[in-house]
């Protein structure tokens, strides 16, 4: 099963397991929706659900990066052709990275994001806005690569993201690229650039566009906003990944009771190797 399908199944299975906490309609927000692949996949998956019969999916991304025009035009056009009964033009928005999210307070039951947090300049603002639009009984599912992770997928090299010196990052990428590691063989050939040019591009990207949180920093940030973090469903997610590697496609189904102690133990080790699925809720003291 492709990784995108596994992530979609995980999100859908959690929503189904938590269905009793919602009203008639489950409103879902994809914060940092990119090309809207997750929105499309989740919409199609929830159409098959036996427990979630009424749902609405929204999304937004930021327009601060160097992209031509409104990069959401293409996914909006595609989704409108596929599901013309849904007003995608109203549901998918572009905002500035420091702009208030264009949604009302406590509007969503579920807020999701997939590997968005490490690209943020202002983590506090992001999670403050997430808490603002999240309903008191809702939850957020975040897929977060923490700084502890050994291998950085952006440059396909180990440890590159852990260094603070630009010169060290550049030389590290240059040396490994020279030895045949990383993405240079693929990217350099396609773009026709030298190893030095490639290393500058990658080092610039790591310095300017990547901003990892450690697990401890993330937990402290959530605590400051009266948000509680758990790793509910992590054990079931890992088992489903292993099963998906060995068997044909099947819909995930989770037990709400879960395995809290195992979830916590898995979170300690998984943070070094993969993005960590986290489950975030408001405490009763949250505003």
C-alpha positions as CSV (number, residue, x, y, z in Angstrom):
1,X,0.0,0.0,0.0
2,X,1.4,3.4,-0.9
3,X,2.5,5.7,1.9
4,X,-0.2,8.3,1.0
5,X,-2.9,5.6,1.3
6,X,-1.5,4.5,4.7
7,X,-1.6,8.1,6.0
8,X,-5.1,8.6,4.7
9,X,-6.3,5.3,6.3
10,X,-4.8,6.3,9.6
11,X,-6.6,9.7,9.7
12,X,-9.9,8.2,8.6
13,X,-9.6,5.3,11.1
14,X,-9.0,7.8,14.0
15,X,-11.9,9.9,12.9
16,X,-14.2,6.9,12.8
17,X,-13.0,5.6,16.2
18,X,-13.7,9.1,17.7
19,X,-17.0,9.6,15.9
20,X,-19.1,9.8,19.1
21,X,-17.5,13.0,20.2
22,X,-18.8,14.9,17.1
23,X,-22.2,16.3,16.1
24,X,-24.0,15.4,12.8
25,X,-21.4,16.9,10.5
26,X,-17.7,16.5,11.0
27,X,-15.8,19.5,9.8
28,X,-12.1,18.8,9.0
29,X,-9.3,21.2,8.2
30,X,-6.1,20.3,6.4
31,X,-3.6,23.0,7.6
32,X,-0.9,23.2,5.0
33,X,-2.8,21.4,2.3
34,X,-0.3,21.8,-0.5
35,X,-1.6,20.2,-3.7
36,X,-4.6,18.9,-1.8
37,X,-3.8,15.2,-2.4
38,X,-4.6,14.4,1.2
39,X,-7.9,16.2,1.0
40,X,-8.9,14.3,-2.2
41,X,-7.8,10.9,-0.7
42,X,-9.5,11.6,2.7
43,X,-12.7,12.7,1.0
44,X,-12.8,9.5,-1.1
45,X,-12.0,7.3,1.9
46,X,-14.7,8.9,4.1
47,X,-17.3,8.3,1.3
48,X,-16.7,4.6,2.1
49,X,-17.1,5.0,5.8
50,X,-20.0,3.3,7.6
51,X,-19.8,5.6,10.7
52,X,-19.0,9.0,9.2
53,X,-21.9,9.8,7.0
54,X,-21.7,13.6,6.9
55,X,-18.4,15.5,6.6
56,X,-16.9,18.6,5.1
57,X,-13.2,19.1,4.4
58,X,-11.5,22.4,4.1
59,X,-7.9,23.4,3.6
60,X,-5.4,26.3,3.3
61,X,-1.8,26.9,2.5
62,X,0.6,29.9,2.6
63,X,1.5,32.0,-0.4
64,X,4.8,33.4,1.0
65,X,7.0,31.1,-1.1
66,X,8.1,31.7,-4.7
67,X,5.2,30.1,-6.6
68,X,3.5,31.4,-9.7
69,X,0.0,32.6,-9.2
70,X,-2.5,30.8,-7.0
71,X,-1.1,27.3,-6.9
72,X,-4.4,26.1,-5.5
73,X,-6.2,26.8,-8.8
74,X,-5.2,23.5,-10.3
75,X,-6.4,21.3,-7.3
76,X,-9.6,23.4,-7.0
77,X,-10.3,22.9,-10.7
78,X,-9.6,19.1,-10.4
79,X,-11.8,18.7,-7.3
80,X,-14.6,20.8,-8.7
81,X,-14.7,18.6,-11.9
82,X,-14.7,15.5,-9.8
83,X,-17.1,16.6,-7.1
84,X,-19.1,19.5,-8.6
85,X,-21.6,19.6,-5.8
86,X,-18.9,20.8,-3.3
87,X,-17.9,24.5,-3.3
88,X,-14.2,23.9,-3.3
89,X,-13.5,27.5,-4.2
90,X,-14.9,28.5,-0.8
91,X,-13.2,25.7,1.1
92,X,-9.6,26.0,-0.1
93,X,-7.8,29.2,0.8
94,X,-4.4,30.9,0.5
95,X,-3.1,33.0,3.4
96,X,0.2,34.6,4.5
97,X,2.2,32.6,6.9
98,X,1.6,35.2,9.7
99,X,-2.1,35.9,8.7
100,X,-4.9,34.7,10.9
101,X,-6.5,31.6,9.6
102,X,-9.6,32.5,7.6
103,X,-12.1,30.4,9.7
104,X,-14.3,31.1,12.7
105,X,-13.4,30.2,16.3
106,X,-14.1,26.6,17.2
107,X,-15.3,25.8,13.7
108,X,-13.6,22.4,13.2
109,X,-13.9,19.1,14.9
110,X,-10.6,17.8,13.4
111,X,-7.5,19.7,12.3
112,X,-4.9,17.6,10.4
113,X,-1.5,18.4,8.9
114,X,1.2,16.2,7.3
115,X,4.8,17.2,7.8
116,X,4.0,20.9,7.9
117,X,5.4,21.8,11.4
118,X,9.1,21.6,10.3
119,X,8.5,24.3,7.7
120,X,7.1,26.9,10.0
121,X,8.8,30.1,11.0
122,X,6.5,30.7,13.9
123,X,5.4,27.5,15.7
124,X,3.6,29.4,18.4
125,X,1.4,31.2,16.0
126,X,0.5,28.0,14.1
127,X,-0.6,26.1,17.2
128,X,-2.3,29.1,18.7
129,X,-4.5,29.4,15.5
130,X,-5.0,25.6,15.5
131,X,-6.3,25.9,19.1
132,X,-8.6,28.8,18.1
133,X,-10.4,27.1,15.3
134,X,-10.6,23.7,17.1
135,X,-13.8,22.9,18.8
136,X,-13.7,22.1,22.6
137,X,-14.4,18.4,21.9
138,X,-12.3,18.2,18.8
139,X,-8.7,17.0,18.2
140,X,-5.8,17.5,15.9
141,X,-3.8,14.8,14.1
142,X,-0.2,16.0,13.3
143,X,2.5,14.0,11.5
144,X,5.7,15.6,12.8
145,X,9.3,14.8,12.1
146,X,11.2,15.9,15.3
147,X,14.7,17.2,15.4
148,X,15.8,13.9,16.9
149,X,15.2,12.2,13.6
150,X,18.5,10.8,12.3
151,X,17.7,11.0,8.6
152,X,16.5,14.1,6.8
153,X,14.2,13.4,3.9
154,X,14.5,16.9,2.4
155,X,18.1,16.2,1.3
156,X,18.1,12.4,1.8
157,X,21.1,12.5,4.1
158,X,21.6,11.6,7.8
159,X,22.2,14.4,10.3
160,X,22.4,17.3,7.8
161,X,19.5,19.1,9.6
162,X,21.2,19.0,13.0
163,X,24.0,21.4,12.1
164,X,23.7,25.1,12.6
165,X,26.8,26.4,10.7
166,X,25.9,27.1,7.1
167,X,29.5,26.3,6.0
168,X,29.4,23.0,7.8
169,X,26.0,22.1,6.2
170,X,27.3,23.0,2.7
171,X,30.5,21.0,3.1
172,X,28.6,18.1,4.5
173,X,26.2,18.0,1.6
174,X,29.0,18.5,-0.9
175,X,31.1,15.7,0.5
176,X,28.3,13.2,0.6
177,X,27.1,14.2,-2.9
178,X,30.6,13.7,-4.2
179,X,30.6,10.2,-2.7
180,X,27.3,9.4,-4.4
181,X,24.9,9.8,-1.5
182,X,21.8,12.0,-1.4
183,X,19.7,13.4,-4.2
184,X,22.4,14.9,-6.4
185,X,22.5,12.0,-8.9
186,X,18.8,12.5,-9.6
187,X,18.5,16.3,-9.2
188,X,21.8,17.3,-10.7
189,X,21.3,15.3,-13.9
190,X,17.7,16.6,-14.3
191,X,18.7,20.3,-13.7
192,X,22.1,20.2,-15.2
193,X,23.9,21.7,-12.2
194,X,27.2,21.1,-10.5
195,X,27.7,19.5,-7.1
196,X,28.6,22.9,-5.7
197,X,25.5,24.5,-7.1
198,X,23.4,21.7,-5.8
199,X,25.0,21.9,-2.3
200,X,24.4,25.6,-2.1
201,X,20.7,25.1,-3.1
202,X,20.2,22.4,-0.5
203,X,22.1,24.2,2.3
204,X,20.1,27.4,1.6
205,X,16.9,25.3,1.8
206,X,17.8,23.7,5.1
207,X,18.8,27.1,6.6
208,X,15.9,29.1,5.3
209,X,12.9,26.7,5.0
210,X,13.4,24.0,7.6
211,X,12.8,24.7,11.3
212,X,12.5,21.4,13.3
213,X,11.2,21.3,16.9
214,X,12.6,18.8,19.3
215,X,10.0,16.5,21.0
216,X,10.6,18.4,24.2
217,X,10.1,21.8,22.6
218,X,6.9,20.6,21.0
219,X,5.5,19.3,24.2
220,X,6.4,22.6,26.0
221,X,4.8,24.6,23.3
222,X,1.5,22.7,23.5
223,X,1.5,22.9,27.3
224,X,1.8,26.7,27.1
225,X,-1.4,26.7,25.0
226,X,-3.3,24.3,27.3
227,X,-3.1,21.6,24.7
228,X,-2.6,18.0,25.7
229,X,-0.5,15.7,23.6
230,X,-0.7,11.9,23.4
231,X,0.3,9.2,21.0
232,X,-3.0,7.5,20.8
233,X,-3.3,5.0,18.0
234,X,0.4,4.9,17.4
235,X,0.7,1.2,18.2
236,X,-2.2,0.4,15.9
237,X,-0.8,2.6,13.2
238,X,2.6,0.7,13.3
239,X,0.8,-2.7,13.2
240,X,-1.3,-1.5,10.2
241,X,1.8,-0.3,8.4
242,X,3.4,-3.7,8.8
243,X,0.3,-5.4,7.7
244,X,-0.1,-3.1,4.7
245,X,3.4,-4.0,3.5
246,X,2.4,-7.7,3.5
247,X,-1.2,-7.8,2.4
248,X,-3.6,-6.1,-0.1
249,X,-5.4,-2.8,0.5
250,X,-7.9,-2.8,3.3
251,X,-9.7,-0.2,5.3
252,X,-8.1,0.5,8.7
253,X,-10.2,0.1,11.8
254,X,-9.0,1.2,15.2
255,X,-9.9,0.3,18.7
256,X,-10.6,3.5,20.6
257,X,-9.3,2.0,23.9
258,X,-5.9,1.5,22.3
259,X,-2.7,0.6,24.0
260,X,-1.7,3.8,25.8
261,X,1.5,2.4,27.4
262,X,2.7,0.8,24.2
263,X,1.8,4.0,22.3
264,X,4.1,6.0,24.6
265,X,7.0,3.5,24.3
266,X,6.7,3.5,20.5
267,X,6.8,7.3,20.5
268,X,10.2,7.3,22.3
269,X,11.8,5.2,19.6
270,X,10.0,6.2,16.4
271,X,11.0,9.9,16.7
272,X,14.5,8.9,15.7
273,X,13.4,7.2,12.4
274,X,10.1,8.5,11.1
275,X,7.6,11.3,11.4
276,X,5.6,10.9,14.6
277,X,1.8,10.8,14.5
278,X,0.6,12.8,17.5
279,X,-2.9,13.3,18.9
280,X,-3.7,16.8,20.3
281,X,-6.7,17.9,22.3
282,X,-7.6,21.0,24.4
283,X,-7.5,20.7,28.1
284,X,-10.6,21.9,30.0
285,X,-8.7,25.0,30.8
286,X,-8.0,26.0,27.2
287,X,-9.6,29.2,26.0
